[in-house]
Amino acid sequence: MSTAPYNNPGLTFNGNIPEGMVGWQSPSNIALVKYWGKKEVQIPCNPSISFTLKASYTETVVEYCQASGKKRVTFYLDGKLNEDFGKKIDTYFKSIESVFPFVKQLDFTIRSKNTFPHSAGIASSASGMSALALCLCSIEKEHFGFEDNEEAFFRKASYLARLGSGSAARSLFGGLVSWGKIDGDNNSSDLWGIQRLKEVHPDFLSFHDDIIIVDASQKKVSSRVGHGLMKSNPYAAERFKQAQSNVAKLMAAMKTGDIETFINITESEALTLHAMMMTSNPYYLLLKPNTLQIIERVREYRQTTGIPVSFTLDAGPNIHLLYPDKVQADVKDLMDSELKQFAFNEMIINDRVGEGPVRVSI
């Protein structure tokens, strides 16, 4: 795994090895134009753009001390020891040793918890890996004085988070965030996320995202497998071109406040994502009957009332309802009267566009 932009092989502790604790809360994000398909070293095949969320986040606390020569990573998820995750994090640490050689000198106890169901189509890997990357960057900053500039600090964290989970690159910044090279945009990057606050109408920055949990169980097909299947998908090349076009159209619409175009693109992107899954070989289907029921009722409600509520989906069955703040009361009535019945145990996460990660006071 190449980490060339930040390689620093001399970054090790001399003498006494420190011990300490650091924590971050980092949000999930919901892609409006979807990233699906990647090249080596977590490079996306197409650009994506997302809303950063507020209520759906991961809180990660990292304790570190001198390495014992035994187990390097002990990982707890929601208070329970998770050895599989611990092994994955250990592999990730080995992959970034050229950036943070000091990790070889430390043992880590990591305690992580989510405010939403894990692996149910909300980007837990994005919030989890971004929180962990922030903890590592904070350890580096505290003991080596690196990245005192806030912009540089978060860009480096975005770069490192991406190496663990591509979509995590977008969770390091609030509001609207792009990731991936956009045709004609020299500010875009495959290596880290780019915040787009100055390029969006303020109405979109107060958008709500109410997540209707249709199924809270773990996905049967992981996103990693799904990305890999794009390599043989017969529609992949055209999909990547479509995403480039949709990013440009969506950014233009969001700059002017064009909600009609926003709805058209985001709903199309959601269905295209799942179409790619259904046309893979082997194909797979993550939508549930209740997912389709909600989609049909949202479209009918919008056509009947003119209220600008729309849906999107992540790589799972759960519906994200997107709408401006001014219609919150109307959408609540819709959820209570028609949509709640299709949710698992009537579970709905009321979320909205957020401002990004927050350091945990310890």
C-alpha positions in Angstrom: 0.0 0.0 0.0 1.7 3.2 -1.2 1.8 6.1 1.3 4.4 8.2 -0.5 3.0 11.7 0.1 3.5 11.4 3.9 6.4 8.9 4.2 8.6 9.6 7.2 10.7 6.6 8.1 12.6 8.4 10.8 9.5 9.2 12.9 10.2 7.0 15.9 10.4 7.6 19.6 13.9 7.9 21.1 14.4 6.8 24.7 11.3 6.5 26.8 8.2 5.4 25.0 5.2 7.5 26.0 1.8 6.3 27.1 -1.5 8.1 26.9 -5.1 8.3 25.6 -6.8 10.2 22.8 -10.3 10.2 21.5 -12.4 11.6 18.6 -16.0 11.5 17.4 -16.2 11.3 13.6 -19.4 11.2 11.6 -20.7 9.0 8.9 -21.5 10.5 5.6 -24.1 9.8 2.9 -22.9 9.9 -0.7 -25.1 11.8 -3.1 -23.0 10.8 -6.1 -21.8 7.3 -5.3 -18.3 5.9 -5.2 -18.5 2.3 -6.4 -15.4 0.6 -7.9 -11.8 1.3 -7.0 -8.2 0.9 -8.2 -5.2 -0.1 -6.2 -4.3 1.8 -3.0 -7.9 2.9 -2.4 -8.1 5.1 -5.5 -11.7 5.6 -6.7 -12.7 4.8 -10.2 -15.0 7.9 -10.2 -15.5 11.0 -8.0 -18.1 11.2 -5.3 -19.8 13.9 -3.3 -21.5 13.5 0.1 -23.3 15.2 3.0 -21.5 14.8 6.3 -23.9 13.7 9.0 -24.3 14.9 12.6 -26.1 12.3 14.8 -24.6 9.2 13.1 -21.1 9.0 14.3 -18.4 6.8 15.8 -16.6 7.6 19.0 -13.2 6.1 19.3 -10.8 6.3 22.2 -7.2 5.0 21.8 -5.0 4.1 24.7 -1.4 3.5 23.8 1.8 2.4 25.7 5.1 0.7 25.1 4.9 -2.4 22.9 5.0 -5.6 24.9 6.0 -7.8 22.0 2.7 -9.7 22.2 -0.7 -8.6 20.9 -0.4 -5.1 19.4 -4.1 -4.2 19.1 -7.0 -5.0 21.4 -10.2 -3.7 20.0 -13.6 -3.3 21.7 -16.7 -2.4 19.7 -19.7 -1.2 21.8 -18.0 -2.5 24.9 -17.4 -6.0 23.6 -14.0 -7.5 22.6 -13.9 -7.9 18.8 -10.9 -9.9 17.8 -11.7 -9.8 14.0 -11.7 -6.0 14.0 -8.6 -6.0 16.1 -6.8 -8.1 13.4 -8.1 -5.8 10.7 -6.8 -2.7 12.6 -3.4 -4.4 13.1 -3.2 -5.0 9.4 -4.0 -1.4 8.7 -1.3 -0.2 11.2 1.2 -2.3 9.3 0.2 -0.7 6.1 0.8 2.8 7.3 4.2 2.2 9.1 6.0 4.2 6.4 3.9 7.2 7.6 3.8 6.5 11.3 6.8 4.2 12.1 6.2 4.8 15.8 3.1 2.5 15.7 5.6 -0.4 15.8 6.8 0.8 19.2 3.3 0.9 20.7 0.5 -1.4 21.9 -3.0 -0.1 21.5 -6.3 -0.6 23.3 -9.1 0.8 21.1 -12.6 1.3 22.3 -15.1 2.3 19.6 -18.9 2.7 19.6 -21.4 3.8 17.0 -24.7 5.7 17.4 -26.2 3.6 14.6 -26.4 -0.1 13.6 -23.1 -1.5 12.4 -22.9 -2.8 8.8 -26.5 -2.1 7.9 -25.8 0.3 5.0 -24.8 3.3 7.0 -21.1 4.1 6.5 -19.7 2.7 9.8 -16.3 2.1 8.1 -16.2 5.8 7.1 -16.9 7.1 10.6 -14.8 4.4 12.3 -11.7 4.7 10.1 -11.8 8.5 10.1 -12.0 8.6 13.9 -9.1 6.2 14.2 -7.0 8.3 11.7 -7.7 11.4 13.8 -6.5 9.6 16.9 -3.2 8.6 15.2 -2.7 12.1 13.8 -3.3 13.5 17.3 -0.6 11.2 18.8 1.8 12.3 16.1 1.0 16.0 16.7 1.3 15.7 20.5 4.7 13.8 20.5 6.3 15.0 17.3 4.8 18.5 16.7 3.6 17.7 13.2 0.7 19.3 11.4 0.1 22.3 13.6 -1.9 23.8 10.8 -5.5 22.7 11.1 -6.1 22.3 7.4 -3.0 20.2 7.0 -4.0 18.1 10.0 -7.4 17.2 8.7 -6.1 16.6 5.1 -3.5 14.1 6.4 -6.2 12.4 8.5 -8.4 12.2 5.4 -5.5 10.7 3.5 -4.9 8.1 6.2 -8.6 7.3 6.7 -8.9 6.6 3.0 -6.3 3.9 3.2 -8.6 2.0 5.6 -11.9 2.9 3.9 -12.3 4.9 0.8 -15.5 6.7 1.8 -13.8 7.7 5.2 -11.9 10.3 3.3 -15.1 12.4 3.1 -15.9 12.1 6.9 -13.1 14.4 8.0 -14.9 17.6 6.9 -18.4 19.1 7.6 -21.1 20.0 5.1 -20.6 19.0 1.5 -17.4 17.0 0.6 -16.0 15.6 -2.6 -13.5 12.9 -3.1 -11.9 11.8 -6.3 -10.6 13.7 -9.4 -13.3 15.7 -11.1 -12.8 16.5 -14.7 -11.7 20.2 -15.0 -11.4 20.7 -11.3 -7.8 21.2 -10.2 -8.7 21.3 -6.6 -10.2 17.8 -6.5 -8.1 14.8 -5.4 -8.1 11.0 -5.4 -6.0 11.1 -2.2 -8.2 13.0 0.3 -11.6 14.7 0.7 -12.2 18.3 -0.2 -14.7 20.5 1.7 -17.1 22.4 -0.6 -18.8 24.9 1.7 -18.3 27.9 -0.6 -19.8 26.1 -3.5 -23.2 25.2 -2.1 -26.4 27.2 -1.5 -27.0 27.6 2.3 -30.4 25.8 2.1 -28.5 22.5 1.4 -26.3 22.9 4.5 -29.4 22.7 6.8 -30.8 19.6 5.0 -32.2 16.8 7.1 -31.4 13.1 6.6 -33.8 10.8 8.3 -32.6 7.3 8.1 -35.3 4.7 8.0 -33.8 1.4 9.2 -35.5 -1.3 7.1 -33.1 -4.0 8.2 -30.6 -3.6 11.1 -28.7 -6.9 10.4 -25.3 -7.1 8.9 -25.1 -7.0 5.1 -24.7 -10.3 3.4 -22.2 -8.9 0.9 -19.5 -6.4 2.1 -18.7 -3.2 0.3 -15.2 -4.5 -0.3 -16.6 -7.4 -2.3 -19.0 -5.1 -4.1 -16.2 -2.8 -5.2 -14.2 -5.8 -6.5 -17.1 -7.0 -8.6 -17.1 -3.7 -10.5 -13.9 -4.9 -12.3 -15.9 -7.3 -14.3 -19.2 -5.5 -14.4 -20.2 -5.0 -18.1 -21.6 -1.5 -17.4 -18.7 -0.2 -15.3 -17.1 2.1 -17.9 -20.3 3.9 -18.6 -21.1 4.1 -15.0 -17.8 5.9 -14.2 -18.6 8.4 -17.0 -22.1 8.9 -15.7 -20.7 9.7 -12.2 -18.3 12.3 -13.6 -21.2 14.0 -15.4 -23.5 13.8 -12.3 -20.9 15.3 -10.0 -20.6 18.4 -12.3 -24.4 18.7 -12.6 -25.1 18.2 -8.9 -22.5 20.7 -7.8 -23.9 23.3 -10.3 -27.4 22.6 -9.0 -26.4 22.9 -5.3 -24.7 26.2 -5.9 -27.8 27.8 -7.3 -30.3 26.0 -4.9 -31.9 23.9 -7.7 -33.6 21.3 -5.6 -35.4 19.7 -8.5 -32.1 18.8 -10.2 -30.7 17.7 -6.8 -33.6 15.3 -6.3 -33.4 13.9 -9.9 -29.6 13.2 -9.6 -29.5 11.8 -6.0 -32.4 9.4 -6.6 -31.0 8.2 -9.9 -27.6 7.7 -8.3 -29.1 5.6 -5.5 -30.9 3.3 -7.9 -27.8 3.1 -10.2 -25.7 2.0 -7.3 -28.0 -0.9 -6.7 -28.3 -1.6 -10.4 -24.5 -2.1 -10.4 -24.9 -4.7 -7.7 -27.7 -6.5 -9.6 -25.6 -6.6 -12.8 -22.5 -7.9 -11.2 -21.4 -11.5 -11.6 -22.3 -13.0 -9.2 -25.2 -10.6 -8.8 -26.6 -9.7 -5.4 -29.6 -7.8 -4.1 -29.5 -5.7 -0.9 -32.9 -4.0 -1.3 -35.8 -5.3 0.7 -39.6 -5.3 -0.1 -40.1 -2.5 2.5 -37.3 -0.5 0.8 -39.4 -0.4 -2.4 -42.6 0.4 -0.5 -40.9 3.5 1.0 -39.5 4.6 -2.4 -42.9 4.3 -4.0 -44.7 6.3 -1.3 -42.0 9.0 -1.2 -42.3 9.5 -4.9 -46.1 9.6 -4.8 -46.1 12.0 -1.9 -43.8 14.4 -3.7 -45.8 14.3 -6.9 -49.0 14.9 -5.0 -47.9 17.6 -2.7 -44.9 19.2 -4.4 -43.0 19.0 -1.1 -39.3 18.5 -2.0 -38.5 15.3 -0.1 -36.3 12.7 -1.8 -34.6 9.4 -1.0 -31.1 8.0 -1.4 -29.5 4.7 -0.4 -26.1 3.5 0.7 -24.9 0.0 0.1 -27.8 -1.5 2.0 -31.6 -1.6 2.3 -32.1 1.5 4.5 -33.7 4.7 3.2 -32.2 8.1 3.7 -34.9 10.8 3.4 -33.4 14.1 2.3 -35.3 17.3 2.7 -34.8 21.0 3.5 -35.4 22.3 7.0 -38.5 24.3 6.1 -40.6 21.1 5.3 -39.6 19.2 8.5 -43.1 19.2 9.9 -44.6 17.9 6.7 -42.1 15.1 6.4 -42.6 14.1 10.0 -46.3 13.7 9.2 -45.4 11.6 6.2 -43.2 9.3 8.3 -45.7 8.9 11.1 -48.6 8.3 8.9 -47.1 6.1 6.1 -43.4 5.3 6.4 -42.8 4.2 10.0 -44.7 1.0 9.5 -42.0 -0.2 7.1 -39.1 0.4 9.5 -37.6 -2.4 11.6 -39.1 -1.9 15.1 -40.2 1.6 13.8 -36.5 2.6 14.0 -35.7 6.0 12.4 -32.6 8.0 13.0 -33.3 11.7 12.7 -30.1 13.2 11.3 -29.0 16.2 9.4 -26.0 17.8 7.8 -23.2 18.2 10.4 -20.0 20.2 10.9 -17.5 17.3 11.0 -15.4 15.5 13.7 -15.1 16.6 17.3 -12.2 15.9 19.7 -13.3 13.9 22.8 -12.5 15.3 26.2 -10.7 12.7 28.3 
